[in-house]
Amino acid sequence: MPSADKRHAILLALKTWPDKSQTQLAEQIGCTQGLGSQVISANNLDSCRPSRVTGKDGKSYPASRTESQHPRNPGK
């Protein structure tokens, strides 16, 4: 699927399932989570996302993590 098609699919998926995590959307579409993040940022959709999302396990999680929830250098 060309990149433009994937970007369009991501935008449609965000409208259809706004409460799903980026990981779930990427798996549904067949793209990387990084591409999903790029499309969200490029289209200024960060503020449109809900404060909580549903993960693959069906549990609700905060939509954005703080640095303390996923440190870049754990253990340092």
Secondary structure, DSSP 8 states (H G I E B T S, - for coil): --HHHHHHHHHHHHHH-TTB-HHHHHHHHTS-HHHHHHHHHHTT-GGGS-SEEE-TTS-EEESS--GGGS-SSTT-
